[in-house]
Amino acid sequence: MPTYAIRLVRFAGRLLLALTAVVTLAVVFLALLVLTDGADSGLAAWLATLGAASAAALWRGRSRTGAARLVPFVPVIVAAALTASVCVPTVPTARRYPPVLPFVATRHWRLDTGSRVAVYHYPPANPALRHRIPLVYLNGGPVRGISVLDHRFLQLLARQGYDVYTYEQAGGGRSDLLPMDQYTISRSVRDLGAFIHRLGQGKADVLGFSSGAVVLTRALADPSVAAHLHRAVIAEPGPMDGPTARIRGHQGRPSARGLAPAMTGPRSTHLPRYAVAFGLMRFGLLTPDTELIGQAEGDNAFTAADLGSDTASAYCARDAHRIPAEDTAQNFSFSPAASLRIQQTVKDTPSIAPRLRRSTTPAMLMIAECSSQVRQWETAVLADDPAVERTQYMPGVGHHLWNGLDGNNDRAAAVVTAFLQAEPAPLPNYPTRDEIPAFLHGHK
């Protein structure tokens, strides 16, 4: 073999060894991040990795002379530079709240629970049509700001005579953050009761959507909070407790997940620090209160594009190429760590079915044709809550029932208002409790 070829092979071999060393050090760094739960913004893991790698490089270079003794340090320097990017914040570490909305006033209420929440009020557009019972909206997330799309739906309900109140749940949107260990599903339920009490208008009707529907369902099972509820609309609920969360069953008709164009805009997950932090949290390898990134920093970094296909999964496959902009970049707010924390507290709770079976608050369940929710999460509410008076299966929509497309907002409003006024339902009562098995079989 020619001399140059031998040199080339040797160089390739050394390069491969160097790359292997860099990858190994990166893996060690990630393992130490997990073991230390990201202590000191990841610096504890970084310094430990750098120290061990430097010691190994010194040992490997002990028999070399001159500049050759520095060669083992090359992978160490490369790995140190790459992993250091995980330890350096690139957004402010103090919470930056969204600017005020131009179309509705933002007020802040301190609830009896200690939560300080951002409150929005849409009074009836026509006082002559005013309904006497206030309507409270609980948005999804959990711990997500209320989207502009949702605000438009609430304005529609106000035009139909409803006195609409909504608030961004603690940690979401313009509401104040909580210490991470205070984000629990029980706290969310208590906040709902405290909010209605603060309204001072007696009982309230409540419309809960997605994770907001979970809060509402659990409120129905809590007599101290249920006493404040007049009527309950449970729209596209997630799992209500640990046993329900462990169900892996049917979903609705195909959604736009995997069909819609990729979301555009900046992504925090394109940056090593946040890709590592959010990824390890999602897989349960870092705790929500990890020291790698603080709650405020994570909230500041997370963008709508980071939701990826989650947004598309809220729409029917037929709508894949016309998914509306749900929010503005300025208004979007989501707390990934607090959201994971609340979801975990749901998974950790025992069954609420025995308490839910004692509910007497009139309720309605709304299910979307193209729902991305597990069907049994939804039908569990119907099966266990004897006070569910009607179910409305919403054709032509996905998880986001009021999405601004076609006449979907008007159809959703018609279903909600008919129930709140105890008027005949615009859609068949389907499925009933007896129809749950057939519904699960026929709507995979």
N, C-alpha and C positions, 0 to 999 in steps of 0.2 A: 504494500500500500504506500502511495506517495507520502512524503513527509507532511505536506500541507493538509492532506486528508486526515492523517493521524491527529494533527493539531486541531483540526476542525471537530473531530469526534470528541477529543478531550475537552475542548471548549464547551461543546454541547452538553457533555456530561456534567461539567462544573456548573453550567447555567441551570441545568435541571436540578442539581443538588441545592443550588442557591434558592431557586423558586420553591422547592419542597420545604426548605428551611423557613422561608417567609410565610408560606401557608401554615406550617406547623405552629409558628409563633402566633399567627393570627387566631388559630384555633385555641391555643393555650390562653390567649388574651380573652377570647369570648367565654371560655370555661371559667376563668377567674372572675369575669364580670358577673356570671350567674352565681358563683359561689359567694361573692361579696355583695350581691344585689346592687351592683353599680356604685359602690361606696365612693364618696368624694368625687362625684361626676365621672366615675370610671378611672380616676387617677390611681386608686389603690391597685386595681388590676393591671394598669399600664406600667406602673413602676415595678410591680412584682415580676411581670413578664420581662421587662427591660433588664432588671437586675439578674434574673436567672439566665437570660440569653447572653448577657455580657460575660457572666462567669463561664458559661459554656464556650463562648468564643475565645476567652483568654486561655482556657484549658486546651482547646484545639490548636491555638497558635503558639503553644509553649515551646515546641521543638523547631519553630521556624525562625528565620532571621530577617532583619531589615523590614522592608515594606510588606513582605509576605505575611508577617505576623498580623497585619491589619485586615487581610482578606476575609477571615471568618466574621469580621464585624460588619461586612457589607450587608448580608441578609438582616442583621440586627437593626442596622440603621434604616433600611427600607421598611421593615415591619414596624419599627417604632414610628416612622413618619405616617404610615398608613393608619395605624391604630390610634395615633394621637388625634386624628380628625374625629374620632368617636367621643373624645373627652372635651371638645371645645364647643361651647354653644354658638350658634349662628343666628339666633333670634333673641330678643330680650327675655330675661328670666323673670321679670315682674309682669304680671298679667296686663295685657292690652285688651281692653274691652271694645266691642264694636261701636262705631259712632251711632248717635241717635238716629232713629228712622224719621224720614221727612213727613210721613203720613199719619203717624200716631204718636202721642206723648208717651214717654217712658217715665214711670214712677217707680219708686223702690219702697217696698214694705218690709218691715222687720216682723217676722212671724213669731208666735209664742214659742216655737221650737228653737228659735235662734237663727234660723235661715233668713237671709236678706235677699229678696227676690225682685227681679224686674217685672213690673206689672203693666199690662196694656188693656185699655178699655175701649170697646166699641159700643156706644149707646145706640138705642134704636134710631134708625134714620128718620122714621116717621113715628112720632110719639103716639099718634092715634092707633097704631098697630102694636103698641108695646105689650109684651107678655110679662106677666107679673113675676115670674120666677127667673132669676138670673141664670145665665148659662156660662159654665166654666169649661174652658178647653185645656186638655193636657196633651202636649205634643209628644212625639216619639223621640227616640235617641238611643238609650237614655243619656241625659246630660248634653243635650244639643240645643242650640238656639232655635227659636221659632223661625221657620223659613218664610220668605216673602210669599211663596205660594200658599202657605197656610194662612198668613195674614189676609190674603185676598179672599179665601174661603170664609174667614170669620167676618169680613166686611159684608159678604153676601148674606150671612145669617143676620147681621145687624140690620140690613136693608129689609129683612122680613119681619122685623119687630122684636128681635131678641136683644137683650141687654147682655152683651158678650164681654166676659173677662177672661184673660189668660195670663199666665206667668211663666217665665223661663225658670225651670226647676233649678235648685241650688247647684251652682257650678256651671250652668249653661248660659250662653248668651251674655247678657248684661247683669246677670245675678252674681252675687259674691261667691267666691270659692269657699269650700269647707275643708277642714282637715281630712286627709284621705280616708281615715278610718271611720269618718262619720257618713260617708256615702253608703247608704244601705237602702234596700227596698222598704224597710220599715220606716226609715226617716222620710222617704218620699211620700208614704201614705200619711204619716203624721202631718207633713207639710200641707197636704191637700186639705185635711180637716181644719188645720189652723188658718189656711187661706179662706175657706168658706166662712169660718167663724169671724175672720177679720172683715169680710164683706158686710156683715151685720144685717143681712136681709133674710134671715131664717135659712130655710133649706135652699139648695141650688141644684139645678140640673147639671150633669157633668158629661162631657163628650171626651172620651179618652181614645187616643190613637196609638197603635203599636205598643211601645213600652209604656206610654201613657195609659193604654188600656189595661196593662198589667197592674199599674198602680191603682186604677179604678176597680179592677176585679178584686184585688186584695183589700181595698177599702170596703167593698161590699161584705167582705168576710170579717170585718172589724166593727163590732157594734158601736164603738165610740165615734168612729168616723162615719159609718153608714147612717147614723142618726141625723147627719147634716145633708144627706142626699135625698133629692126628690125623685128624679129619674136618672138612669144611667144608660149611656150609649157606649157600648164596647166595640170599637172598630179595629179589626185586624190585630187581635192581641197576640203577644208573644207568650212564652211559657209562664204560668202563674206561680209555680213552685218547683221544688227540686224534682219530684217524681215526673211532673209534666215536662220539665226541661230535658229529661233523659229519654223522652220518646223520640224515636227516629222513624217517622212515618211518611205519609203522602204529602205532596204539595199540590198547588193548583195547576191550572193550565200553564203551558210554557211561558216563561217571562222573557224579557229582552236581555237577560244575562248572557254574555257571550255573543250576542248579535249586534248590540248597539256599538257605534264607534267609541273608541276610548275617550275618556274625559280629557279635556285639554286644560292647560293651566299648570302652574308650578306645583310640585309635589315635595313635601318634606321628606318622603321616603326615597327621594333621589339623592339625599345627603346621608353620608355614612352614619352620623350620630343618630338621626331619627329613624333611619331604616333599621338599625340595630335595636334601638330602644323599643320602638313600636312592634317590631317583629318578635323580639324575645318576650315582650309582655303578652302579645297575642297568643303565643304558644305556652304561656304560663311559666316561662323560665325566669322572668323578672316579675316582682310583685308590682301592683299598681302604684305603690308609694316608693318605688325604687329611687335610690339616690343618684342614678345615672342622669335622669332629667327630672326636674321638678314639675309639679302639676301645671303651674302657670306657663313654664316654658313649652311643655307639650301642647297645651291649648293654643299658644301663640303660633307654634310651628305647623300644626295640622291644618290641611287645606281640603277643600271640597274634592279636588282631584285625588286625594289620598283615599277617598271612599271607593274609588275604582268601580268595579262592577256592582257594588251594593246599590248604587242609584238605579242602574239599569234593571236590577232584579225587582224593582218596585213598579215596573210597567209591563204590559203585555208584549209578547213577541211581535205582534203586528205594529206596535208603536216604536220599535227599536230605532228607527231612523227619524223620529220626530219627538224625542224626549225633551220636554221643556226645561228651561233653566229654572230650577227650583228656588234658587237663592242668588244673591249677589256676593261677590267676593268680600265686600265690606261687611255684610251682615252675617256671613257664615261663621258659625262657632260650634266646635265640638271638642269635648274632653275625652280623649281615648282612655286614659287611665281611670278616671272616675266612672266612665261607662262600664269598663271591664269589672271594676270593683262592685258596682251595683248588680250587674249580671251574675257575678259570683255569689252574692248574697241571696239572689233568687234560687240559684242552684243548691245552695246550702240549706234551704228551709224545708221543713217537712211538709207534707200535704196540707193544703188549706181547705180541701174538699169538705171535711166534716163541718167546718165553720161556714163555708160558703153555702152549704145545704140549708142553713138556717136563715139565709138572706130573704128579706121581704121587700126590698126596694125594686120597683118595676124596672126592668132592664131590657135592652135590645142588643142583639149581636149582629155585626155587619161583617160579611165575608166577601172577599174579592174573588172574581173568577180566576185571575192569574196570580193568585196570592203566592208570595215566596215564603210565607209562614208554613210551618208544618200543620197540616189540617187538624191533627189531634190536639194541638195547642188551642185551637179555636173551639173545636167541638167539646173539649173538656169543660169549658165554661158553660156551654149549653147543657151538658149532661149533669153538672154538679150544682148549678144555680137554678132552683125551682122558680125563681121570680123572673127569669128571662121569658118575656111574653111573646116575642117574635124574633125571627131571624130573617135577615135580608141578604140574599145572595146577589151580589152586584155584578152584572154581566159587563164585559168589555173593559174592565179596569184591573190593574194590578194592585199591589199592596198600598200604593198611594192613591186612595179612593178619589180624592178631589185633586185632580192633576192639571186642570185648566184646559184639557183637550176636549174637543167636541162639546157635548153638553154635560160632561161628567160632574162638574161642580153643581149644576142645577139638580141633577139626578140625586147626588149624595145629599144635598140640602133638603130635597123633597122627602127622602127617606127619614132623615133626622127630625125634621119639623113635624112630620105626620106622627111619629112616635111621641115626641114631646107634648103634642097637643091631644094625644089619645085619639087620633083620627085613623080611619082605615089606612092600612099600609099600601103604598103604591106598587109594591111587588109581592109575590106570593110569600107566605110564611114558610120558608124553606132554607135549610132542612129543619124539620121538627126533631124532637128527641128520638122518636121512633124511627126516623129516617137516617139517623147518623150512620149506621153500618152501610146502608146503600149509598149514602153520599160519599163516604170514604172510598168505597169501591169504584164508584162511577166518576169521580173527579180527581184522578191521579195526575 
